[in-house]
Amino acid sequence: MKIAIINGPNLNLVGVREPEVYGNQSLDTYLRQLTARYPLVEFSTFQSNSEGALIDEIHRVGFHVDGIILNAGAYSHYSLAIADAVRAVTAPVVEVHISNVHAREEFRRRSVLAPACKGVIAGFGLDGYRLAVEALLKK
């Protein structure tokens, strides 16, 4: 099974950015642990702070992997272009948020990506990525 993990803006700073919200562990460290936990899954990872680069990556992998785990960060709340990219590809997409977006600012409580995704996981910290892998393995 092939799963692409695509991360959006500011997620390169997880582990140092707002540790009270996102924790102290870097995303890179967590993703290395995740790949070790699932040796039969072929993971690819991608991070960009650019909306266009995220769209390009969804297009690039979305017809060749068995699933995509997408944390589009703040783009989740307003990027219709990313939502359209998710709809355009054949791979199922699970939207992930490290924090519980529903317990934060009002604007974070609505995702324009969610209707295009297979499901949404929020509020379980970095473990949300593992939960997304489990969801994709059961598809």
N, CA, C and O atoms as a MOPAC input file, in Angstrom:
PM7 MOZYME 1SCF
protein

 N      0.84300 1    -1.17500 1     0.00000 1
 C      0.00000 1     0.00000 1     0.00000 1
 C      0.88800 1     1.23800 1     0.00000 1
 O      1.92000 1     1.27900 1     0.67000 1
 N      0.47100 1     2.24600 1    -0.76300 1
 C      1.20500 1     3.51100 1    -0.84400 1
 C      0.33300 1     4.63200 1    -0.27900 1
 O     -0.81200 1     4.81500 1    -0.69200 1
 N      0.89700 1     5.37600 1     0.66900 1
 C      0.19600 1     6.51100 1     1.27400 1
 C      1.08900 1     7.73800 1     1.19700 1
 O      2.25400 1     7.70300 1     1.59300 1
 N      0.52700 1     8.82000 1     0.68200 1
 C      1.22600 1    10.10500 1     0.63100 1
 C      0.74800 1    10.96900 1     1.79400 1
 O     -0.45100 1    11.08800 1     2.04500 1
 N      1.69900 1    11.56500 1     2.49200 1
 C      1.38400 1    12.50600 1     3.56500 1
 C      1.78300 1    13.88400 1     3.08200 1
 O      2.95100 1    14.14500 1     2.79300 1
 N      0.79700 1    14.76100 1     2.99700 1
 C      1.01300 1    16.10800 1     2.46500 1
 C      0.67500 1    17.11700 1     3.55700 1
 O     -0.44200 1    17.13900 1     4.07400 1
 N      1.64800 1    17.94400 1     3.90000 1
 C      1.49000 1    18.93800 1     4.95400 1
 C      1.65100 1    20.34600 1     4.41300 1
 O      2.50400 1    20.61800 1     3.56900 1
 N      0.80800 1    21.23300 1     4.92200 1
 C      0.77700 1    22.60400 1     4.45300 1
 C      1.54600 1    23.58500 1     5.31700 1
 O      2.49300 1    23.21800 1     6.01300 1
 N      1.12300 1    24.83700 1     5.25900 1
 C      1.88400 1    25.93300 1     5.83800 1
 C      2.10800 1    25.80400 1     7.34100 1
 O      1.22800 1    25.41700 1     8.10900 1
 N      3.32500 1    26.14900 1     7.70900 1
 C      3.79000 1    26.23100 1     9.09600 1
 C      3.97000 1    24.87900 1     9.77500 1
 O      4.41900 1    24.82300 1    10.92000 1
 N      3.63200 1    23.79800 1     9.09500 1
 C      3.79100 1    22.48900 1     9.72900 1
 C      5.25000 1    22.05700 1     9.80000 1
 O      5.58300 1    21.12300 1    10.52900 1
 N      6.10900 1    22.71700 1     9.06100 1
 C      7.54200 1    22.49200 1     9.19700 1
 C      8.05100 1    22.98700 1    10.55300 1
 O      9.17100 1    22.66400 1    10.94900 1
 N      7.23900 1    23.76200 1    11.26200 1
 C      7.63400 1    24.30700 1    12.56700 1
 C      7.04500 1    23.53800 1    13.75100 1
 O      7.24000 1    23.93700 1    14.89900 1
 N      6.32700 1    22.44200 1    13.48800 1
 C      5.76700 1    21.65000 1    14.58400 1
 C      6.91800 1    21.16300 1    15.46000 1
 O      7.93700 1    20.68300 1    14.96500 1
 N      6.73500 1    21.29500 1    16.75200 1
 C      7.77700 1    20.95400 1    17.71000 1
 C      8.41500 1    22.18400 1    18.32200 1
 O      8.95000 1    22.13600 1    19.43000 1
 N      8.35300 1    23.29700 1    17.58500 1
 C      8.85500 1    24.57200 1    18.10700 1
 C      7.76900 1    25.64700 1    18.09900 1
 O      7.80400 1    26.57200 1    18.91000 1
 N      6.82100 1    25.53000 1    17.20100 1
 C      5.73800 1    26.50200 1    17.07400 1
 C      4.62600 1    26.17600 1    18.06600 1
 O      4.11300 1    25.05700 1    18.06300 1
 N      4.25400 1    27.10100 1    18.88800 1
 C      3.13400 1    26.95400 1    19.80800 1
 C      3.04700 1    25.54000 1    20.39700 1
 O      2.08500 1    24.81900 1    20.13300 1
 N      4.04200 1    25.14600 1    21.18700 1
 C      4.03900 1    23.77700 1    21.71900 1
 C      2.81300 1    23.46300 1    22.57200 1
 O      2.45500 1    22.29400 1    22.71400 1
 N      2.17000 1    24.46600 1    23.13500 1
 C      0.95700 1    24.22100 1    23.91300 1
 C     -0.19900 1    23.77100 1    23.03000 1
 O     -1.14900 1    23.16100 1    23.52100 1
 N     -0.13200 1    24.06000 1    21.74400 1
 C     -1.15700 1    23.64500 1    20.78400 1
 C     -0.70200 1    22.40900 1    20.00300 1
 O     -1.47600 1    21.46900 1    19.82400 1
 N      0.54800 1    22.40700 1    19.54100 1
 C      1.02800 1    21.38700 1    18.60900 1
 C      2.00100 1    20.38000 1    19.22100 1
 O      2.40800 1    19.43700 1    18.54400 1
 N      2.38000 1    20.55900 1    20.48000 1
 C      3.29400 1    19.64100 1    21.13800 1
 C      4.75000 1    19.98700 1    20.90900 1
 O      5.07000 1    20.94400 1    20.20400 1
 N      5.63800 1    19.19300 1    21.51600 1
 C      7.08400 1    19.44900 1    21.47100 1
 C      7.83500 1    18.57800 1    20.47800 1
 O      9.01100 1    18.82200 1    20.20700 1
 N      7.17700 1    17.57400 1    19.93600 1
 C      7.84200 1    16.65900 1    19.00900 1
 C      7.75200 1    17.20100 1    17.59300 1
 O      6.70400 1    17.69200 1    17.17300 1
 N      8.85200 1    17.11100 1    16.86100 1
 C      8.81800 1    17.56700 1    15.46900 1
 C      8.00300 1    16.59800 1    14.62300 1
 O      7.92200 1    15.40400 1    14.91500 1
 N      7.41600 1    17.13000 1    13.59100 1
 C      6.63900 1    16.30100 1    12.67200 1
 C      7.54500 1    15.28900 1    11.97200 1
 O      7.14500 1    14.14400 1    11.76300 1
 N      8.75100 1    15.69600 1    11.61100 1
 C      9.69000 1    14.76800 1    10.96200 1
 C      9.98700 1    13.56900 1    11.85100 1
 O     10.00000 1    12.43200 1    11.37800 1
 N     10.22500 1    13.81300 1    13.13800 1
 C     10.49700 1    12.72500 1    14.07500 1
 C      9.29600 1    11.79500 1    14.16900 1
 O      9.44300 1    10.57400 1    14.12600 1
 N      8.11400 1    12.37300 1    14.29800 1
 C      6.90300 1    11.55300 1    14.39700 1
 C      6.70300 1    10.72600 1    13.12800 1
 O      6.37500 1     9.54300 1    13.21200 1
 N      6.89400 1    11.32600 1    11.96900 1
 C      6.66500 1    10.60300 1    10.71800 1
 C      7.66400 1     9.46100 1    10.54400 1
 O      7.32300 1     8.43400 1     9.95600 1
 N      8.88300 1     9.62000 1    11.04100 1
 C      9.84800 1     8.50400 1    11.00600 1
 C      9.34300 1     7.34800 1    11.88000 1
 O      9.46400 1     6.18200 1    11.50300 1
 N      8.78600 1     7.67500 1    13.03300 1
 C      8.22900 1     6.64300 1    13.91400 1
 C      7.02200 1     5.96700 1    13.24700 1
 O      6.84500 1     4.75300 1    13.34900 1
 N      6.20900 1     6.76100 1    12.57200 1
 C      5.02600 1     6.22300 1    11.89000 1
 C      5.43200 1     5.24200 1    10.79300 1
 O      4.83600 1     4.17200 1    10.66800 1
 N      6.43200 1     5.59500 1    10.00700 1
 C      6.85700 1     4.69700 1     8.93100 1
 C      7.45500 1     3.41100 1     9.50100 1
 O      7.30300 1     2.34600 1     8.90400 1
 N      8.13300 1     3.49400 1    10.64800 1
 C      8.66800 1     2.28800 1    11.28400 1
 C      7.53800 1     1.39400 1    11.80100 1
 O      7.66200 1     0.17000 1    11.80600 1
 N      6.45100 1     2.00400 1    12.23000 1
 C      5.31300 1     1.23800 1    12.76900 1
 C      4.57700 1     0.46600 1    11.67800 1
 O      3.97700 1    -0.57300 1    11.95600 1
 N      4.61600 1     0.95700 1    10.44900 1
 C      3.90200 1     0.33800 1     9.33000 1
 C      4.89900 1    -0.03000 1     8.22500 1
 O      4.93300 1     0.62900 1     7.18600 1
 N      5.70300 1    -1.06600 1     8.43600 1
 C      6.74400 1    -1.39600 1     7.45900 1
 C      6.20900 1    -1.85600 1     6.10700 1
 O      6.94300 1    -1.82500 1     5.11900 1
 N      4.95800 1    -2.27900 1     6.04100 1
 C      4.39800 1    -2.72700 1     4.76400 1
 C      3.77600 1    -1.59400 1     3.96000 1
 O      3.33000 1    -1.79700 1     2.83100 1
 N      3.74900 1    -0.40200 1     4.54600 1
 C      3.20900 1     0.76400 1     3.84400 1
 C      4.37200 1     1.57700 1     3.28800 1
 O      5.34300 1     1.87000 1     3.98700 1
 N      4.24900 1     1.93100 1     2.02300 1
 C      5.24300 1     2.79600 1     1.39400 1
 C      4.74900 1     4.24000 1     1.51900 1
 O      3.78500 1     4.63900 1     0.86500 1
 N      5.42200 1     5.00600 1     2.36200 1
 C      5.03100 1     6.39100 1     2.60700 1
 C      5.85600 1     7.34700 1     1.76100 1
 O      7.04400 1     7.12200 1     1.52900 1
 N      5.22100 1     8.40700 1     1.30600 1
 C      5.94200 1     9.55900 1     0.78100 1
 C      5.47000 1    10.75400 1     1.59800 1
 O      4.31700 1    10.80800 1     2.02700 1
 N      6.35900 1    11.70100 1     1.80700 1
 C      5.98600 1    12.89000 1     2.57400 1
 C      6.34800 1    14.13500 1     1.78700 1
 O      7.30900 1    14.16100 1     1.01800 1
 N      5.54500 1    15.16700 1     2.00700 1
 C      5.73900 1    16.43400 1     1.31400 1
 C      5.22000 1    17.54400 1     2.21600 1
 O      4.17200 1    17.39200 1     2.84500 1
 N      5.93300 1    18.64700 1     2.28500 1
 C      5.48100 1    19.81800 1     3.03100 1
 C      5.80900 1    21.05400 1     2.22100 1
 O      6.88800 1    21.16800 1     1.64000 1
 N      4.85600 1    21.98400 1     2.19000 1
 C      5.09900 1    23.27500 1     1.55900 1
 C      4.24100 1    24.33200 1     2.22900 1
 O      3.15200 1    24.05200 1     2.73100 1
 N      4.74500 1    25.52900 1     2.22500 1
 C      3.98200 1    26.67700 1     2.70600 1
 C      3.21000 1    27.33700 1     1.57500 1
 O      2.52400 1    28.33700 1     1.78800 1
 N      3.31700 1    26.78500 1     0.37900 1
 C      2.71200 1    27.36400 1    -0.81500 1
 C      1.48200 1    26.56700 1    -1.27000 1
 O      1.55000 1    25.34900 1    -1.43900 1
 N      0.38100 1    27.25500 1    -1.46100 1
 C     -0.86200 1    26.61700 1    -1.89700 1
 C     -0.68500 1    25.90000 1    -3.23300 1
 O     -1.12200 1    24.76000 1    -3.39000 1
 N     -0.06000 1    26.55300 1    -4.17400 1
 C      0.14200 1    25.95500 1    -5.49100 1
 C      0.97600 1    24.69400 1    -5.44100 1
 O      0.69900 1    23.73400 1    -6.16100 1
 N      1.99800 1    24.68600 1    -4.59700 1
 C      2.84100 1    23.49200 1    -4.46400 1
 C      2.04400 1    22.32200 1    -3.88300 1
 O      2.24100 1    21.17500 1    -4.28400 1
 N      1.14600 1    22.61100 1    -2.93900 1
 C      0.30100 1    21.55300 1    -2.37900 1
 C     -0.61700 1    20.97600 1    -3.44400 1
 O     -0.79700 1    19.76100 1    -3.52100 1
 N     -1.19600 1    21.84200 1    -4.26300 1
 C     -2.06500 1    21.39400 1    -5.35200 1
 C     -1.26600 1    20.53900 1    -6.33900 1
 O     -1.72300 1    19.47600 1    -6.75900 1
 N     -0.09000 1    21.00200 1    -6.69900 1
 C      0.75500 1    20.24000 1    -7.62000 1
 C      1.07500 1    18.85900 1    -7.06600 1
 O      1.07700 1    17.88100 1    -7.81400 1
 N      1.34700 1    18.76200 1    -5.75600 1
 C      1.67300 1    17.46800 1    -5.15000 1
 C      0.45600 1    16.55400 1    -5.11800 1
 O      0.58300 1    15.35600 1    -5.37000 1
 N     -0.71400 1    17.09300 1    -4.81400 1
 C     -1.94100 1    16.29200 1    -4.85000 1
 C     -2.15100 1    15.73300 1    -6.25200 1
 O     -2.47400 1    14.55700 1    -6.41500 1
 N     -1.96700 1    16.57800 1    -7.26100 1
 C     -2.09000 1    16.12000 1    -8.65400 1
 C     -1.04500 1    15.05400 1    -8.98000 1
 O     -1.35100 1    14.06100 1    -9.63900 1
 N      0.18200 1    15.26200 1    -8.52100 1
 C      1.28400 1    14.35600 1    -8.85700 1
 C      1.05700 1    12.96200 1    -8.28600 1
 O      1.29900 1    11.96900 1    -8.97200 1
 N      0.59300 1    12.87300 1    -7.02900 1
 C      0.47900 1    11.56100 1    -6.38400 1
 C     -0.93000 1    10.98700 1    -6.39500 1
 O     -1.10700 1     9.78200 1    -6.21200 1
 N     -1.91800 1    11.81600 1    -6.60300 1
 C     -3.31000 1    11.43700 1    -6.38000 1
 C     -3.89700 1    10.36500 1    -7.26900 1
 O     -4.99400 1     9.87500 1    -7.00300 1
 N     -3.19000 1     9.99100 1    -8.32000 1
 C     -3.65600 1     8.90900 1    -9.19300 1
 C     -2.79100 1     7.65800 1    -9.04300 1
 O     -3.04800 1     6.64300 1    -9.69000 1
 N     -1.74900 1     7.73000 1    -8.17600 1
 C     -0.77400 1     6.64000 1    -8.08900 1
 C     -0.62000 1     6.05700 1    -6.69200 1
 O      0.09500 1     5.07100 1    -6.51200 1
 N     -1.28600 1     6.65500 1    -5.69000 1
 C     -1.19100 1     6.12400 1    -4.32600 1
 C     -2.55200 1     5.57400 1    -3.91000 1
 O     -3.57000 1     5.82700 1    -4.55400 1
 N     -2.53800 1     4.82000 1    -2.82400 1
 C     -3.77800 1     4.22800 1    -2.31300 1
 C     -4.52500 1     5.16200 1    -1.37000 1
 O     -5.68500 1     4.92000 1    -1.03500 1
 N     -3.85900 1     6.22100 1    -0.94700 1
 C     -4.50200 1     7.18700 1    -0.07800 1
 C     -3.59000 1     8.36600 1     0.18900 1
 O     -2.36900 1     8.28300 1     0.05400 1
 N     -4.21800 1     9.46900 1     0.57200 1
 C     -3.48700 1    10.69500 1     0.91400 1
 C     -3.94200 1    11.13700 1     2.29800 1
 O     -5.13600 1    11.16900 1     2.59700 1
 N     -2.97200 1    11.47300 1     3.12800 1
 C     -3.24400 1    12.12900 1     4.40400 1
 C     -2.85400 1    13.58400 1     4.19900 1
 O     -1.70100 1    13.89100 1     3.89600 1
 N     -3.81500 1    14.47300 1     4.36400 1
 C     -3.61300 1    15.88400 1     4.05300 1
 C     -3.86300 1    16.75100 1     5.28100 1
 O     -4.96800 1    16.78000 1     5.82400 1
 N     -2.83200 1    17.44800 1     5.70300 1
 C     -2.97900 1    18.49900 1     6.70600 1
 C     -2.63300 1    19.79100 1     5.99000 1
 O     -1.46400 1    20.16200 1     5.87400 1
 N     -3.65200 1    20.46200 1     5.51700 1
 C     -3.44300 1    21.68200 1     4.74300 1
 C     -3.33200 1    22.92100 1     5.61900 1
 O     -3.28600 1    24.04000 1     5.10900 1
 N     -3.28800 1    22.73100 1     6.93100 1
 C     -3.16500 1    23.87000 1     7.83600 1
 C     -4.28800 1    24.86600 1     7.59900 1
 O     -5.43500 1    24.47800 1     7.38300 1
 N     -3.96200 1    26.13100 1     7.64100 1
 C     -4.96400 1    27.18900 1     7.49100 1
 C     -5.64800 1    27.16100 1     6.12600 1
 O     -6.75900 1    27.67200 1     5.98600 1
 N     -5.00800 1    26.57600 1     5.12400 1
 C     -5.66900 1    26.47200 1     3.81300 1
 C     -6.95500 1    25.65100 1     3.88600 1
 O     -7.83300 1    25.79100 1     3.03500 1
 N     -7.06500 1    24.79900 1     4.89800 1
 C     -8.26900 1    23.97300 1     5.05900 1
 C     -9.52900 1    24.81100 1     5.17600 1
 O    -10.61900 1    24.35600 1     4.83100 1
 N     -9.38300 1    26.01500 1     5.65400 1
 C    -10.53800 1    26.85200 1     5.96300 1
 C    -10.99300 1    27.72900 1     4.81000 1
 O    -12.07700 1    28.31000 1     4.86000 1
 N    -10.16200 1    27.83200 1     3.75800 1
 C    -10.57400 1    28.72200 1     2.66900 1
 C    -10.07700 1    28.35600 1     1.27700 1
 O    -10.41900 1    29.05300 1     0.32200 1
 N     -9.29400 1    27.30700 1     1.11700 1
 C     -8.74300 1    27.02300 1    -0.21000 1
 C     -9.66100 1    26.12600 1    -1.03100 1
 O     -9.60700 1    24.89900 1    -0.95200 1
 N    -10.49800 1    26.77600 1    -1.81500 1
 C    -11.34900 1    26.02900 1    -2.73800 1
 C    -10.50800 1    25.33900 1    -3.80400 1
 O    -10.90400 1    24.30100 1    -4.33500 1
 N     -9.35300 1    25.90900 1    -4.11700 1
 C     -8.46600 1    25.30100 1    -5.10800 1
 C     -7.92300 1    23.95900 1    -4.61300 1
 O     -7.83600 1    23.01000 1    -5.39300 1
 N     -7.56200 1    23.86400 1    -3.35000 1
 C     -7.10500 1    22.58000 1    -2.80900 1
 C     -8.26900 1    21.60400 1    -2.74400 1
 O     -8.09900 1    20.42300 1    -3.04900 1
 N     -9.44900 1    22.07500 1    -2.35300 1
 C    -10.63300 1    21.20300 1    -2.34200 1
 C    -10.90500 1    20.64900 1    -3.73800 1
 O    -11.22600 1    19.47000 1    -3.88600 1
 N    -10.77900 1    21.48700 1    -4.75300 1
 C    -10.97300 1    21.02200 1    -6.12800 1
 C     -9.91700 1    19.99500 1    -6.52300 1
 O    -10.22000 1    19.03700 1    -7.23500 1
 N     -8.68300 1    20.18800 1    -6.06800 1
 C     -7.62000 1    19.21700 1    -6.36400 1
 C     -7.92600 1    17.87600 1    -5.72100 1
 O     -7.70600 1    16.83100 1    -6.33200 1
 N     -8.43500 1    17.89300 1    -4.48600 1
 C     -8.80700 1    16.65300 1    -3.80400 1
 C     -9.90400 1    15.93200 1    -4.58200 1
 O     -9.85800 1    14.71300 1    -4.74900 1
 N    -10.88300 1    16.68800 1    -5.05300 1
 C    -11.97600 1    16.08700 1    -5.82500 1
 C    -11.50500 1    15.53800 1    -7.17000 1
 O    -12.11200 1    14.61500 1    -7.71400 1
 N    -10.43000 1    16.10100 1    -7.70300 1
 C     -9.96800 1    15.74300 1    -9.04900 1
 C     -9.21700 1    14.41100 1    -9.09200 1
 O     -9.13000 1    13.78800 1   -10.15000 1
 N     -8.67700 1    13.97100 1    -7.96100 1
 C     -7.84600 1    12.76600 1    -7.97400 1
 C     -8.65100 1    11.54500 1    -7.52500 1
 O     -9.73300 1    11.67100 1    -6.95100 1
 N     -8.10700 1    10.37900 1    -7.79500 1
 C     -8.82200 1     9.14300 1    -7.46100 1
 C     -8.49900 1     8.60300 1    -6.06900 1
 O     -9.27600 1     7.82400 1    -5.51700 1
 N     -7.38100 1     9.00100 1    -5.50300 1
 C     -7.00700 1     8.49800 1    -4.17600 1
 C     -7.91500 1     9.09300 1    -3.11000 1
 O     -8.20700 1    10.28800 1    -3.14800 1
 N     -8.37000 1     8.27500 1    -2.15100 1
 C     -9.13600 1     8.82800 1    -1.03100 1
 C     -8.22400 1     9.69600 1    -0.16700 1
 O     -7.04600 1     9.39000 1     0.01800 1
 N     -8.78400 1    10.77300 1     0.35300 1
 C     -8.01700 1    11.73700 1     1.15200 1
 C     -8.62700 1    11.83000 1     2.54100 1
 O     -9.84000 1    11.96800 1     2.69500 1
 N     -7.76300 1    11.75300 1     3.55200 1
 C     -8.17800 1    11.97300 1     4.93100 1
 C     -7.55500 1    13.28800 1     5.37700 1
 O     -6.33600 1    13.45700 1     5.34500 1
 N     -8.40600 1    14.21100 1     5.79100 1
 C     -7.95200 1    15.50600 1     6.30400 1
 C     -7.58100 1    15.33400 1     7.77600 1
 O     -8.34400 1    14.76300 1     8.55500 1
 N     -6.39900 1    15.83400 1     8.14800 1
 C     -5.91300 1    15.71500 1     9.51800 1
 C     -5.57000 1    17.09000 1    10.06400 1
 O     -5.00100 1    17.93300 1     9.37000 1
 N     -5.93000 1    17.29600 1    11.32900 1
 C     -5.51400 1    18.49300 1    12.07100 1
 C     -4.95700 1    18.03300 1    13.40500 1
 O     -5.57300 1    17.21400 1    14.08800 1
 N     -3.80900 1    18.54900 1    13.77600 1
 C     -3.16700 1    18.17900 1    15.03100 1
 C     -3.98500 1    18.68100 1    16.21500 1
 O     -4.18500 1    17.95500 1    17.19000 1
 N     -4.45400 1    19.90900 1    16.13100 1
 C     -5.24200 1    20.48300 1    17.22400 1
 C     -6.72900 1    20.22700 1    16.98700 1
 O     -7.14400 1    19.87200 1    15.88400 1
 N     -7.51300 1    20.41200 1    18.03300 1
 C     -8.96100 1    20.33300 1    17.88800 1
 C     -9.42500 1    21.67700 1    17.34600 1
 O     -9.63500 1    22.61900 1    18.10900 1
 N     -9.58400 1    21.76600 1    16.04900 1
 C     -9.93700 1    23.03000 1    15.41000 1
 C    -11.29500 1    23.55100 1    15.87900 1
 O    -11.56300 1    24.74900 1    15.79100 1
 N    -12.14200 1    22.66800 1    16.36900 1
 C    -13.47600 1    23.07400 1    16.82400 1
 C    -13.44500 1    23.75000 1    18.18900 1
 O    -14.42500 1    24.36900 1    18.60100 1
 N    -12.32600 1    23.63200 1    18.88500 1
 C    -12.16700 1    24.27200 1    20.18500 1
 C    -11.34700 1    25.55800 1    20.07500 1
 O    -11.00300 1    26.16900 1    21.08700 1
 N    -11.03800 1    25.96200 1    18.85500 1
 C    -10.20200 1    27.14400 1    18.63400 1
 C    -11.04000 1    28.28300 1    18.06300 1
 O    -12.25400 1    28.32600 1    18.26200 1
 N    -10.40700 1    29.18500 1    17.36800 1
 C    -11.10100 1    30.35300 1    16.82000 1
 C    -12.22400 1    29.93400 1    15.87200 1
 O    -12.17300 1    28.87400 1    15.25000 1
 N    -13.22100 1    30.77900 1    15.78200 1
 C    -14.40900 1    30.50000 1    14.96300 1
 C    -14.04000 1    30.14500 1    13.51900 1
 O    -14.59700 1    29.20100 1    12.95900 1
 N    -13.11700 1    30.88000 1    12.91500 1
 C    -12.79200 1    30.64100 1    11.50200 1
 C    -12.20200 1    29.25500 1    11.27200 1
 O    -12.26600 1    28.74200 1    10.15500 1
 N    -11.62800 1    28.63700 1    12.30400 1
 C    -11.02100 1    27.31000 1    12.14600 1
 C    -12.04900 1    26.17800 1    12.20600 1
 O    -11.71700 1    25.02300 1    11.93900 1
 N    -13.27200 1    26.50000 1    12.55000 1
 C    -14.28700 1    25.46300 1    12.76300 1
 C    -14.94500 1    24.98300 1    11.47900 1
 O    -15.74100 1    24.04400 1    11.50700 1
 N    -14.62800 1    25.60700 1    10.36800 1
 C    -15.20500 1    25.20500 1     9.08300 1
 C    -14.07200 1    24.84700 1     8.12900 1
 O    -13.11700 1    25.60500 1     7.96000 1
 N    -14.19700 1    23.69300 1     7.51700 1
 C    -13.22100 1    23.25700 1     6.52700 1
 C    -13.90700 1    23.16800 1     5.17500 1
 O    -14.92900 1    22.49800 1     5.03100 1
 N    -13.34000 1    23.84400 1     4.19000 1
 C    -13.86300 1    23.71000 1     2.82800 1
 C    -13.34700 1    22.42400 1     2.17800 1
 O    -13.83900 1    22.01200 1     1.12800 1
 N    -12.35500 1    21.79500 1     2.80900 1
 C    -11.82400 1    20.53200 1     2.28300 1
 C    -12.65500 1    19.33200 1     2.71500 1
 O    -12.76700 1    18.35400 1     1.97600 1
 N    -13.23600 1    19.40400 1     3.90600 1
 C    -13.92700 1    18.24700 1     4.49100 1
 C    -14.94100 1    17.59700 1     3.55700 1
 O    -14.96300 1    16.36900 1     3.47100 1
 N    -15.77900 1    18.35400 1     2.85500 1
 C    -16.75000 1    17.69700 1     1.97600 1
 C    -16.11100 1    16.90100 1     0.82700 1
 O    -16.74300 1    16.01200 1     0.25700 1
 N    -14.86800 1    17.22400 1     0.49700 1
 C    -14.17900 1    16.52100 1    -0.58800 1
 C    -13.39400 1    15.31200 1    -0.08900 1
 O    -12.90500 1    14.51600 1    -0.89000 1
 N    -13.27400 1    15.17100 1     1.21700 1
 C    -12.43200 1    14.13000 1     1.80700 1
 C    -13.24800 1    12.93300 1     2.27200 1
 O    -14.45300 1    13.02900 1     2.50500 1
 N    -12.56300 1    11.80800 1     2.39900 1
 C    -13.17600 1    10.58700 1     2.93400 1
 C    -13.56200 1    10.78900 1     4.39200 1
 O    -14.59100 1    10.28400 1     4.84100 1
 N    -12.74300 1    11.52600 1     5.13100 1
 C    -13.00300 1    11.77000 1     6.54300 1
 C    -12.07400 1    12.83400 1     7.08300 1
 O    -11.15300 1    13.28700 1     6.40300 1
 N    -12.33700 1    13.22600 1     8.32900 1
 C    -11.55100 1    14.26000 1     9.00100 1
 C    -11.18900 1    13.76100 1    10.39300 1
 O    -12.03300 1    13.22700 1    11.11400 1
 N     -9.92800 1    13.94100 1    10.76100 1
 C     -9.45500 1    13.60000 1    12.10300 1
 C     -8.83700 1    14.85600 1    12.69600 1
 O     -7.94200 1    15.45300 1    12.09800 1
 N     -9.31000 1    15.25700 1    13.86400 1
 C     -8.80100 1    16.48100 1    14.49400 1
 C     -8.73000 1    16.31400 1    15.99800 1
 O     -9.58300 1    15.67700 1    16.61600 1
 N     -7.69200 1    16.90000 1    16.57100 1
 C     -7.61600 1    17.01900 1    18.01300 1
 C     -6.87000 1    15.92800 1    18.74200 1
 O     -6.85400 1    15.92200 1    19.97300 1
 N     -6.24500 1    14.99400 1    18.02500 1
 C     -5.52900 1    13.90200 1    18.67100 1
 C     -4.02200 1    14.07400 1    18.59100 1
 O     -3.27200 1    13.10500 1    18.71500 1
 N     -3.58100 1    15.30500 1    18.38400 1
 C     -2.15100 1    15.56200 1    18.26300 1
 C     -1.58600 1    14.88300 1    17.03500 1
 O     -2.29700 1    14.63100 1    16.06200 1
 N     -0.31600 1    14.59500 1    17.09100 1
 C      0.32900 1    13.93800 1    15.95400 1
 C     -0.22200 1    12.54600 1    15.71300 1
 O     -0.09200 1    12.01300 1    14.61100 1
 N     -0.83500 1    11.94900 1    16.72600 1
 C     -1.41600 1    10.61600 1    16.56100 1
 C     -2.54600 1    10.60400 1    15.53500 1
 O     -2.95800 1     9.53400 1    15.08700 1
 N     -3.05000 1    11.76700 1    15.16000 1
 C     -4.04900 1    11.84700 1    14.10100 1
 C     -3.54700 1    11.25700 1    12.78700 1
 O     -4.33200 1    10.72400 1    12.00200 1
 N     -2.24400 1    11.35200 1    12.55000 1
 C     -1.68300 1    10.75600 1    11.33500 1
 C     -1.79400 1     9.22800 1    11.38500 1
 O     -2.11800 1     8.59800 1    10.37900 1
 N     -1.52900 1     8.63900 1    12.53800 1
 C     -1.66800 1     7.18700 1    12.68200 1
 C     -3.12600 1     6.76700 1    12.49800 1
 O     -3.41700 1     5.76400 1    11.84600 1
 N     -4.03000 1     7.54200 1    13.07600 1
 C     -5.45300 1     7.23300 1    12.92300 1
 C     -5.86800 1     7.30700 1    11.45300 1
 O     -6.69300 1     6.51800 1    10.99200 1
 N     -5.29900 1     8.24600 1    10.73800 1
 C     -5.59300 1     8.36100 1     9.30500 1
 C     -5.04800 1     7.16300 1     8.53300 1
 O     -5.70500 1     6.65800 1     7.62200 1
 N     -3.85600 1     6.70900 1     8.89300 1
 C     -3.30200 1     5.50400 1     8.25200 1
 C     -4.24300 1     4.32900 1     8.48700 1
 O     -4.55400 1     3.58400 1     7.55800 1
 N     -4.69400 1     4.16300 1     9.72000 1
 C     -5.61000 1     3.06100 1    10.03800 1
 C     -6.89300 1     3.16400 1     9.19900 1
 O     -7.38400 1     2.15700 1     8.68800 1
 N     -7.42200 1     4.35900 1     9.06400 1
 C     -8.64400 1     4.55500 1     8.25600 1
 C     -8.38600 1     4.16200 1     6.80700 1
 O     -9.23000 1     3.51500 1     6.18700 1
 N     -7.24100 1     4.53900 1     6.25900 1
 C     -6.94300 1     4.20500 1     4.86900 1
 C     -6.67500 1     2.70900 1     4.68900 1
 O     -6.99800 1     2.14600 1     3.64400 1
 N     -6.09400 1     2.07200 1     5.68500 1
 C     -5.84700 1     0.63300 1     5.58800 1
 C     -7.15900 1    -0.15500 1     5.56200 1
 O     -7.21600 1    -1.25900 1     5.02000 1
 N     -8.20000 1     0.41300 1     6.14300 1
 C     -9.50900 1    -0.26700 1     6.20400 1
 C    -10.40300 1     0.07000 1     5.04400 1
 O    -11.52000 1    -0.44200 1     4.96800 1
 N     -9.95900 1     0.91100 1     4.13500 1
 C    -10.82200 1     1.35100 1     3.04100 1
 C    -11.25800 1     0.18700 1     2.24600 1
 O    -11.99600 1     0.34600 1     1.27300 1

